Amino acid sequence: MALATAGCGGEGEPPASEPAETSSAAETPEPQAAPEPEAPEVPPFDQPVAIEITSRLGSDRRLTVEGSTNLPEATRLQVIVERELSGVRWRERVSVEAGGFVAGPFGPGSGLPDGGYRVTVDVQESSVQPRSVRDRLGEENEHLSGPLVGQSRHGLGQVASFSQRFLVGSETRRTHDRVEVLRVE
């Protein structure tokens, strides 16, 4: 019995503080084991796409395009100005900030020659949009709706496009189209 009592006497066991440290380390969860908080649900974009633009010629006869839109902040747009007679194009990529965007100035250093032009604003495919925009518009821009929305030429989901025609020059041309005439400021 003395041997049985000696085995239970605690002489062969480590001090009581060591097991406490070992057990507290084993019970402490590792950082990656902690449940991550869920990201707040972002509501999808649920209104028809609206884009309005104003084009103005500067004293250098170069064009600046300002626009407003209801698209989410940081949505990437492409603004294209095309001369109808020659097909020459100028383009700039911009992002929506505070419900609007500004692009330009467009045109050669000598300024835009008189003639007809078309300004087009395109909402780019979702693959080039930032994550915050894809969360609202969908992985293939499927939440875009309205008369400006159509299928991408490359089969990458939906895109939206707004276009406006205008004339540059001191004399207005006869036209049956709805067109805005711009004069140098």
Long-range contacts (C-beta under 8 A, 24 or more apart in sequence): 42-132, 42-135, 42-136, 43-136, 44-136, 44-137, 44-138, 44-143, 45-71, 45-72, 45-136, 45-137, 45-143, 45-144, 46-143, 46-145, 47-145, 47-146, 48-145, 48-146, 48-147, 48-148, 49-123, 49-144, 49-145, 49-146, 49-148, 49-149, 49-160, 50-146, 50-148, 51-121, 51-148, 51-160, 51-162, 53-119, 53-121, 53-162, 53-164, 55-119, 55-164, 55-166, 55-180, 55-182, 56-182, 56-185, 57-111, 57-112, 57-168, 57-182, 57-183, 57-184, 57-185, 58-105, 58-184, 58-185, 59-184, 59-185, 60-105, 60-109, 60-111, 61-107, 61-110, 61-111, 61-112, 61-168, 61-184, 62-104, 62-105, 62-106, 62-107, 62-111, 62-112, 63-104, 63-105, 63-106, 63-107, 63-112, 63-117, 63-119, 63-168, 63-182, 64-102, 64-103, 64-104, 64-105, 64-106, 65-102, 65-103, 65-104, 65-106, 65-119, 65-121, 66-100, 66-101, 66-102, 67-100, 67-101, 67-102, 67-103, 67-121, 68-99, 68-100, 69-96, 69-99, 69-100, 69-101, 70-99, 71-96, 71-123, 72-96, 72-132, 72-133, 72-136, 72-137, 73-97, 73-98, 73-132, 74-129, 74-130, 74-132, 74-133, 75-123, 75-129, 75-133, 75-137, 76-123, 76-124, 76-128, 76-129, 76-130, 76-133, 77-101, 77-121, 77-122, 77-123, 77-124, 78-121, 78-122, 78-124, 79-103, 79-104, 79-119, 79-120, 79-121, 79-122, 80-119, 80-120, 80-121, 80-122, 81-106, 81-107, 81-117, 81-118, 81-119, 82-117, 82-118, 82-120, 83-112, 83-113, 83-115, 83-116, 83-117, 84-115, 84-116, 84-117, 84-118, 84-165, 85-115, 85-116, 93-124, 112-168, 113-168, 114-167, 114-168, 114-169, 114-170, 114-171, 115-167, 115-168, 115-169, 116-165, 116-166, 116-167, 116-173, 116-179, 117-165, 117-166, 117-167, 117-168, 118-163, 118-164, 118-165, 118-166, 119-163, 119-164, 119-165, 119-166, 120-161, 120-162, 120-163, 121-161, 121-162, 121-163, 122-159, 122-160, 122-161, 123-159, 123-160, 123-161, 124-159, 125-152, 125-154, 125-156, 125-157, 125-159, 126-156, 126-157, 127-156
